[in-house]
Amino acid sequence: MDFVVDMPVLQMLLLSIFFLCLFVEIKTGGMGAGLLMGLVAAGVFFGSQYSKGLVELYQIGIFFVGIVCILVELLLPTVGLLAGVGVAAMLYSVVLALGGDINAIYAMAISFVLAVAIFALIVNKLPSSRLWKKLVLQDASRSERGFVSAEDRSSLVGKTGEVLTELRPAGSALLDGNPVDVVSEGAYIEKGEAVRVVSVNGSRVVVRRA
């Protein structure tokens, strides 16, 4: 363990493994091999630091309180607050274990970013837990699910009707027995003239003289 303590790169590697396992458990909610591997990495890290007198028991306690908060969040239908508290507690304890100075923050940040980068490569291949679905927006407003940004008026193309108000170039026309907001292709069209719909783009209905 002394060798681990004396090698900052190995310390950051252990932290990266732990953070990655934490992300995987939050994503999957499995509490399986990933959690066990993360706890082993954390145990080696804190054990080596403790053996050198660089970390105290209360700092290790803060770390495991953070883990408990996340486990409770995974098991209970809460709003995600406990997960945030748990992550904050673990990051705080890690910074203290690394010395509590600016270099400790840098080391933890590098480890965290490395874990995030690896997690981003595998996240789409992992199943989603209840907690993950609360943390990440899942639904998209797609037309096949019934979400539309504007009424579909493509059926009006080719229809003819009568201008209800002067088109300068915008106004309204009677199409299929209903008043519709339309715009002419640019020419002024008087009230009462016949027009034909030439194109529809969203809610924009373009007409010209029939």
Backbone bond lengths (Angstrom), bond angles and torsions (degrees), N, CA, C in turn:
res aa  C-N    CA-C-N  psi(-1)  N-CA   C-N-CA  omega(-1)  CA-C   N-CA-C  phi
1 M - - - 1.453 - - 1.528 111.99 -
2 D 1.334 116.50 -31.77 1.458 119.08 179.16 1.522 110.56 -59.93
3 F 1.333 115.53 -36.26 1.459 119.47 179.41 1.518 110.82 -61.92
4 V 1.346 114.86 -39.49 1.470 119.58 179.04 1.517 110.68 -63.72
5 V 1.338 116.24 -42.70 1.460 120.14 -178.45 1.517 110.82 -63.71
6 D 1.324 116.73 -36.62 1.451 120.09 -175.82 1.514 112.93 -81.43
7 M 1.316 118.67 -1.61 1.457 122.44 -179.41 1.521 109.68 -117.97
8 P 1.349 118.17 96.46 1.470 120.74 -178.92 1.524 112.80 -56.07
9 V 1.331 116.98 -34.14 1.461 119.77 -179.47 1.525 110.19 -63.79
10 L 1.338 117.13 -40.50 1.452 120.16 179.06 1.529 111.32 -70.00
11 Q 1.330 116.07 -33.33 1.463 119.23 175.27 1.523 110.49 -61.30
12 M 1.328 115.56 -47.13 1.464 119.38 -179.99 1.522 111.33 -66.30
13 L 1.342 116.99 -32.94 1.457 119.85 177.66 1.523 110.68 -65.46
14 L 1.333 116.74 -42.32 1.464 120.26 177.70 1.522 110.97 -62.23
15 L 1.326 115.99 -42.44 1.466 119.36 178.80 1.522 111.11 -65.26
16 S 1.329 116.35 -39.42 1.467 119.44 178.89 1.519 110.54 -62.82
17 I 1.333 116.62 -41.14 1.469 120.20 178.03 1.525 110.04 -62.01
18 F 1.336 116.00 -42.97 1.461 118.26 -179.91 1.526 111.29 -64.32
19 F 1.327 117.49 -47.75 1.465 120.50 -179.12 1.527 110.54 -60.78
20 L 1.326 116.31 -41.54 1.464 119.55 179.58 1.519 110.75 -62.34
21 C 1.325 117.12 -44.95 1.468 120.47 178.50 1.530 110.90 -62.82
22 L 1.333 116.35 -36.14 1.464 120.52 177.89 1.520 110.74 -63.77
23 F 1.328 116.35 -45.33 1.467 120.15 178.85 1.526 110.94 -61.65
24 V 1.324 115.82 -41.83 1.466 120.09 -178.98 1.526 110.34 -63.63
25 E 1.337 117.25 -40.78 1.458 120.13 -179.79 1.527 111.52 -68.53
26 I 1.337 117.21 -37.80 1.470 120.26 176.50 1.524 109.70 -64.94
27 K 1.338 116.62 -39.10 1.466 120.56 -179.04 1.521 111.67 -69.08
28 T 1.343 116.70 -42.17 1.460 120.34 -173.42 1.519 113.91 -97.80
29 G 1.341 117.34 -28.32 1.451 120.51 -176.44 1.516 112.74 65.73
30 G 1.348 116.84 23.40 1.455 120.08 -173.23 1.511 114.66 -82.73
31 M 1.337 117.92 -30.98 1.472 122.94 -176.82 1.529 110.55 50.80
32 G 1.337 116.94 47.25 1.443 121.75 -178.15 1.511 112.10 -114.70
33 A 1.343 114.54 -128.54 1.452 120.83 -175.74 1.530 111.68 -62.41
34 G 1.345 115.92 -35.20 1.458 119.15 179.86 1.514 112.07 -61.15
35 L 1.332 116.39 -44.36 1.463 120.40 179.32 1.524 110.65 -64.71
36 L 1.321 117.00 -42.11 1.465 120.73 -179.99 1.520 111.06 -62.50
37 M 1.325 117.03 -43.92 1.453 121.12 179.43 1.528 111.26 -63.83
38 G 1.331 115.55 -39.86 1.466 119.64 178.21 1.513 111.89 -64.43
39 L 1.334 116.74 -41.20 1.465 120.47 178.91 1.524 111.20 -66.30
40 V 1.339 117.04 -36.15 1.468 119.99 177.01 1.519 110.07 -63.88
41 A 1.344 117.05 -45.38 1.468 120.65 179.07 1.519 110.57 -61.67
42 A 1.338 116.76 -43.55 1.462 119.93 178.61 1.516 111.12 -65.31
43 G 1.340 116.40 -38.86 1.455 119.63 179.65 1.516 112.33 -63.75
44 V 1.336 116.58 -42.26 1.469 120.14 178.21 1.518 110.22 -64.51
45 F 1.315 116.87 -42.78 1.465 120.88 -179.13 1.528 110.98 -62.71
46 F 1.329 117.22 -54.89 1.462 119.85 -176.91 1.535 111.25 -70.34
47 G 1.344 117.01 -33.83 1.451 119.10 178.15 1.515 112.32 -63.49
48 S 1.333 116.23 -42.95 1.462 119.57 178.76 1.520 111.70 -66.15
49 Q 1.326 116.60 -39.61 1.460 119.91 178.82 1.533 111.05 -67.52
50 Y 1.314 115.81 -37.59 1.469 119.62 179.91 1.525 111.01 -68.15
51 S 1.330 116.74 -38.89 1.468 120.07 -179.79 1.520 112.07 -64.92
52 K 1.323 117.35 -24.66 1.460 121.33 177.46 1.519 112.21 -93.09
53 G 1.323 116.86 1.08 1.452 120.13 -179.85 1.519 114.14 75.28
54 L 1.326 117.41 19.71 1.466 121.95 -177.62 1.521 112.86 -94.28
55 V 1.328 117.19 -6.21 1.448 120.15 -179.84 1.522 108.50 -143.31
56 E 1.318 116.55 146.07 1.460 121.79 -179.78 1.529 109.91 -105.97
57 L 1.325 113.96 164.32 1.468 119.05 -175.75 1.523 112.29 -62.03
58 Y 1.325 118.19 -34.82 1.463 119.06 -177.53 1.531 110.78 -67.00
59 Q 1.345 116.41 -30.30 1.465 119.41 177.44 1.527 110.65 -69.14
60 I 1.335 116.10 -39.64 1.466 119.73 174.96 1.529 109.88 -65.12
61 G 1.340 115.77 -37.43 1.462 119.76 178.10 1.517 112.07 -61.52
62 I 1.355 116.95 -41.58 1.472 120.63 177.55 1.525 110.09 -59.61
63 F 1.328 115.20 -40.82 1.466 119.76 -179.29 1.530 110.99 -61.44
64 F 1.311 116.71 -46.34 1.471 119.54 -177.26 1.527 111.78 -74.72
65 V 1.320 117.89 -25.72 1.463 119.69 171.07 1.521 109.82 -62.35
66 G 1.338 115.93 -40.27 1.464 120.27 176.96 1.513 111.78 -61.58
67 I 1.340 117.27 -41.39 1.460 120.56 178.11 1.527 110.96 -63.04
68 V 1.334 115.91 -42.37 1.464 119.81 179.57 1.529 110.49 -61.53
69 C 1.326 117.09 -41.22 1.469 120.56 179.07 1.526 110.77 -59.17
70 I 1.324 116.67 -42.99 1.462 119.96 -179.47 1.527 110.92 -68.37
71 L 1.329 117.32 -39.72 1.465 120.01 178.27 1.526 111.12 -62.62
72 V 1.342 116.08 -41.30 1.466 119.57 177.36 1.524 110.31 -62.97
73 E 1.343 116.03 -39.41 1.465 120.19 179.34 1.523 110.89 -63.80
74 L 1.321 117.07 -36.13 1.462 120.72 179.56 1.526 112.01 -69.03
75 L 1.337 116.08 -31.24 1.461 120.41 -174.27 1.520 113.74 -91.71
76 L 1.342 117.19 -27.25 1.460 120.36 -175.34 1.523 111.03 -112.64
77 P 1.339 117.61 147.39 1.480 121.70 -179.89 1.525 112.11 -79.53
78 T 1.324 118.02 65.87 1.466 121.21 177.21 1.521 109.57 -94.05
79 V 1.324 116.26 -174.02 1.470 120.38 -172.46 1.518 113.07 -94.04
80 G 1.330 119.02 4.76 1.456 120.78 179.30 1.509 114.12 100.64
81 L 1.343 118.19 -3.37 1.460 121.04 -177.47 1.523 111.42 -65.52
82 L 1.325 117.11 -42.42 1.461 120.28 -178.75 1.525 111.42 -62.64
83 A 1.322 117.23 -36.11 1.461 120.07 178.50 1.519 110.32 -63.08
84 G 1.329 117.06 -41.97 1.459 120.56 178.12 1.519 112.03 -63.86
85 V 1.328 116.31 -43.16 1.461 120.70 177.79 1.522 110.43 -63.04
86 G 1.336 116.59 -40.72 1.456 120.71 -179.69 1.511 112.78 -63.96
87 V 1.322 116.64 -45.82 1.467 120.47 178.97 1.530 110.51 -62.70
88 A 1.340 116.90 -42.82 1.466 120.66 179.61 1.530 111.13 -62.05
89 A 1.334 116.75 -41.74 1.468 120.85 179.91 1.526 110.78 -63.96
90 M 1.325 116.85 -42.13 1.459 119.35 -179.20 1.524 111.79 -67.77
91 L 1.322 117.14 -42.79 1.464 119.75 178.31 1.521 111.15 -62.51
92 Y 1.332 116.55 -40.33 1.463 121.08 178.84 1.524 110.90 -62.36
93 S 1.322 116.93 -44.41 1.468 119.95 -179.07 1.521 111.29 -67.36
94 V 1.332 117.50 -35.73 1.464 120.78 178.74 1.520 110.47 -65.20
95 V 1.339 116.84 -43.49 1.463 120.24 178.51 1.526 110.39 -60.81
96 L 1.327 116.97 -42.19 1.466 120.34 178.00 1.524 110.84 -63.38
97 A 1.329 117.25 -41.37 1.459 121.07 -178.60 1.522 112.11 -66.53
98 L 1.323 116.79 -27.16 1.461 120.93 -179.84 1.525 112.50 -87.52
99 G 1.310 116.91 -0.49 1.463 119.82 177.07 1.508 114.40 123.90
100 G 1.337 116.98 -16.64 1.459 120.52 176.67 1.512 115.38 72.65
101 D 1.342 118.35 14.53 1.460 120.67 179.41 1.528 110.23 -110.37
102 I 1.333 115.98 -171.90 1.461 120.46 -177.04 1.528 111.28 -65.33
103 N 1.352 116.52 -34.06 1.462 119.68 178.16 1.527 111.06 -64.94
104 A 1.333 116.70 -33.88 1.464 120.55 176.97 1.522 110.58 -64.87
105 I 1.325 115.98 -40.66 1.470 120.04 178.56 1.524 110.31 -64.33
106 Y 1.343 116.73 -42.36 1.465 120.45 178.38 1.526 110.96 -61.17
107 A 1.347 116.36 -45.54 1.460 120.37 -178.24 1.520 110.77 -62.82
108 M 1.333 116.58 -43.22 1.455 119.78 179.69 1.528 110.57 -66.12
109 A 1.341 116.57 -40.57 1.464 120.08 -179.41 1.522 111.14 -63.23
110 I 1.333 117.07 -41.71 1.465 120.42 179.03 1.528 110.22 -63.30
111 S 1.324 116.37 -43.50 1.463 120.74 178.74 1.525 110.90 -62.14
112 F 1.318 116.08 -42.00 1.466 121.68 -178.12 1.527 110.23 -65.55
113 V 1.327 116.76 -44.82 1.470 121.10 -179.22 1.523 110.28 -64.82
114 L 1.323 117.21 -40.84 1.462 120.35 178.35 1.524 110.80 -61.33
115 A 1.332 116.53 -43.11 1.464 120.41 178.81 1.524 111.18 -64.30
116 V 1.329 116.58 -40.94 1.469 120.63 178.72 1.525 110.51 -62.66
117 A 1.338 116.60 -42.06 1.465 120.27 -179.46 1.525 111.44 -62.04
118 I 1.323 117.10 -44.09 1.462 120.39 179.24 1.530 110.48 -67.48
119 F 1.334 115.80 -40.71 1.465 120.11 179.96 1.521 111.06 -62.59
120 A 1.334 116.81 -37.51 1.466 120.64 -179.68 1.525 111.79 -62.74
121 L 1.327 116.47 -27.66 1.464 120.34 -179.46 1.530 112.50 -76.22
122 I 1.328 117.11 -23.80 1.469 120.22 -174.90 1.518 113.47 -115.72
123 V 1.339 118.05 -3.89 1.464 120.47 -170.76 1.526 112.44 -60.23
124 N 1.339 117.40 -38.08 1.466 119.53 -176.66 1.526 113.04 -72.38
125 K 1.321 117.24 -12.77 1.465 120.84 -179.49 1.523 111.93 -94.85
126 L 1.327 116.93 -1.21 1.461 120.60 -176.67 1.525 110.73 -104.49
127 P 1.324 118.02 145.63 1.476 120.14 174.77 1.518 110.51 -68.71
128 S 1.329 116.86 158.14 1.467 121.78 -176.00 1.514 111.24 -104.36
129 S 1.335 116.02 131.06 1.458 121.59 176.98 1.525 110.01 -85.46
130 R 1.330 116.29 172.69 1.459 121.88 177.60 1.526 111.06 -62.53
131 L 1.336 116.82 -40.42 1.461 120.71 179.26 1.512 110.78 -64.46
132 W 1.328 117.55 -42.87 1.469 120.67 -179.46 1.525 110.73 -62.25
133 K 1.327 116.69 -39.72 1.461 119.87 -179.89 1.523 111.63 -65.90
134 K 1.345 116.36 -28.30 1.461 119.49 176.78 1.519 111.36 -76.17
135 L 1.333 116.62 -30.53 1.459 120.63 -176.85 1.521 112.50 -82.67
136 V 1.336 116.62 -27.86 1.459 121.09 -174.24 1.518 109.54 -119.56
137 L 1.343 116.17 134.36 1.465 121.07 176.66 1.513 109.20 -66.39
138 Q 1.333 116.24 123.44 1.453 121.19 -175.89 1.520 113.28 -101.09
139 D 1.332 117.53 -36.69 1.461 120.71 -172.33 1.519 111.60 -83.92
140 A 1.302 115.11 145.61 1.458 121.96 174.77 1.517 108.81 -123.31
141 S 1.309 116.23 145.56 1.459 120.56 -179.63 1.522 108.73 -84.51
142 R 1.319 115.79 88.72 1.450 121.01 -177.35 1.522 109.73 -110.22
143 S 1.320 115.10 149.80 1.463 120.11 -175.95 1.515 111.83 -63.84
144 E 1.366 117.14 -32.73 1.459 118.59 -179.19 1.513 111.92 -69.97
145 R 1.345 117.93 -14.59 1.460 121.40 177.14 1.521 111.67 -99.38
146 G 1.350 115.92 7.50 1.452 118.93 175.18 1.511 114.92 97.99
147 F 1.345 117.05 2.14 1.447 119.67 179.05 1.522 109.17 -90.80
148 V 1.319 116.62 127.17 1.458 121.44 177.79 1.509 108.90 -133.07
149 S 1.336 116.41 141.87 1.458 121.07 179.74 1.517 111.73 -83.58
150 A 1.328 117.51 -23.05 1.461 121.57 179.32 1.523 108.49 -156.57
151 E 1.334 115.33 156.91 1.460 119.75 179.10 1.522 110.08 -63.76
152 D 1.330 116.03 134.78 1.459 121.29 179.91 1.523 109.22 -75.68
153 R 1.335 115.93 113.00 1.467 120.87 -179.34 1.522 111.27 -117.23
154 S 1.340 116.63 20.93 1.458 119.74 -178.19 1.529 112.14 -61.50
155 S 1.334 117.32 -22.53 1.465 120.16 -179.13 1.529 112.20 -69.50
156 L 1.334 116.50 -12.79 1.465 119.59 -179.28 1.523 113.01 -79.01
157 V 1.337 116.77 -15.46 1.471 119.47 -178.56 1.522 109.62 -59.24
158 G 1.346 115.52 127.46 1.465 121.76 -178.92 1.512 113.45 92.41
159 K 1.343 118.18 -12.62 1.461 121.51 179.31 1.530 110.00 -73.11
160 T 1.321 115.81 149.00 1.457 121.26 174.76 1.518 109.35 -112.77
161 G 1.338 115.13 154.20 1.449 120.03 179.96 1.506 110.82 -162.93
162 E 1.314 116.03 -170.82 1.467 122.16 -175.81 1.529 109.72 -116.83
163 V 1.335 115.13 138.01 1.465 120.87 -179.76 1.527 108.79 -72.12
164 L 1.320 117.45 126.44 1.463 122.03 179.25 1.514 112.01 -90.87
165 T 1.321 116.37 -32.63 1.466 121.25 176.81 1.513 108.07 -132.57
166 E 1.307 116.96 156.54 1.470 120.12 178.99 1.522 109.98 -58.53
167 L 1.338 116.06 136.42 1.458 121.28 177.67 1.523 108.49 -96.77
168 R 1.374 115.52 113.93 1.470 120.06 -175.62 1.536 114.48 -125.18
169 P 1.260 125.74 36.58 1.470 126.68 7.51 1.532 113.15 -97.02
170 A 1.352 119.03 -4.83 1.464 120.24 -177.66 1.519 110.64 -89.54
171 G 1.313 115.65 153.30 1.455 121.77 178.24 1.517 108.46 175.74
172 S 1.321 116.24 -150.22 1.462 119.81 178.89 1.512 109.68 -136.46
173 A 1.345 113.57 155.10 1.457 120.03 179.85 1.519 108.41 -141.06
174 L 1.304 115.55 155.86 1.455 121.50 178.33 1.521 108.01 -92.09
175 L 1.339 116.30 111.56 1.458 121.52 -178.27 1.524 108.68 -127.13
176 D 1.321 116.07 127.37 1.468 120.95 -177.67 1.515 111.79 54.67
177 G 1.318 116.51 33.17 1.454 120.86 177.29 1.517 114.64 80.91
178 N 1.336 117.56 5.27 1.459 121.12 -179.06 1.521 111.01 -125.65
179 P 1.333 117.28 140.20 1.465 119.47 175.84 1.531 109.69 -71.40
180 V 1.333 116.49 132.13 1.463 122.30 -177.17 1.521 108.47 -132.02
181 D 1.337 116.21 135.91 1.461 120.52 173.83 1.520 108.56 -71.51
182 V 1.326 115.70 125.21 1.457 120.87 -176.88 1.519 109.60 -133.16
183 V 1.325 114.16 170.02 1.466 121.02 174.47 1.521 107.61 -139.41
184 S 1.328 116.30 137.63 1.461 119.26 179.22 1.519 109.60 -80.02
185 E 1.320 116.15 168.17 1.458 120.68 -179.46 1.524 112.16 -69.98
186 G 1.297 116.61 0.34 1.465 120.15 179.38 1.521 112.36 136.25
187 A 1.315 115.77 -25.36 1.461 119.91 -178.75 1.528 110.99 -82.20
188 Y 1.322 115.19 148.32 1.457 120.44 175.26 1.526 108.98 -74.23
189 I 1.340 117.09 132.59 1.462 122.17 179.64 1.524 107.94 -127.08
190 E 1.324 115.59 128.44 1.454 120.53 -176.87 1.526 111.93 -78.44
191 K 1.334 113.86 160.20 1.453 121.44 176.81 1.523 109.84 -62.69
192 G 1.344 117.22 137.25 1.460 122.57 177.95 1.510 113.43 94.50
193 E 1.342 119.48 -14.60 1.460 120.59 179.91 1.529 110.52 -73.83
194 A 1.329 115.15 154.76 1.459 121.09 177.76 1.525 109.65 -86.04
195 V 1.323 115.07 138.62 1.475 120.08 179.91 1.527 109.49 -133.40
196 R 1.334 114.85 159.52 1.465 121.21 176.99 1.526 108.36 -125.49
197 V 1.311 115.57 138.92 1.472 120.27 178.07 1.522 108.87 -76.55
198 V 1.335 116.01 124.72 1.470 120.02 -178.10 1.528 112.20 -104.52
199 S 1.324 117.94 -24.16 1.464 119.48 178.30 1.521 110.17 -161.98
200 V 1.327 115.35 155.68 1.462 122.21 176.05 1.524 107.90 -132.98
201 N 1.322 116.49 125.83 1.459 121.58 178.50 1.526 108.42 -129.49
202 G 1.352 116.17 94.57 1.450 120.06 -175.09 1.517 109.51 69.13
203 S 1.338 116.14 -120.70 1.462 120.49 177.97 1.526 112.03 -93.81
204 R 1.313 117.96 1.24 1.475 122.53 -178.57 1.524 109.53 -91.28
205 V 1.334 115.82 114.36 1.460 122.63 -179.60 1.537 108.15 -108.18
206 V 1.317 117.01 116.01 1.463 122.20 -175.61 1.531 109.67 -102.18
207 V 1.348 115.52 131.36 1.463 121.13 -177.63 1.526 110.20 -126.40
208 R 1.340 114.67 164.05 1.463 121.45 170.83 1.531 107.58 -143.21
209 R 1.309 116.27 166.15 1.458 119.90 179.15 1.523 109.79 -57.97
210 A 1.331 115.64 137.39 1.460 120.43 179.27 1.522 110.01 -76.77
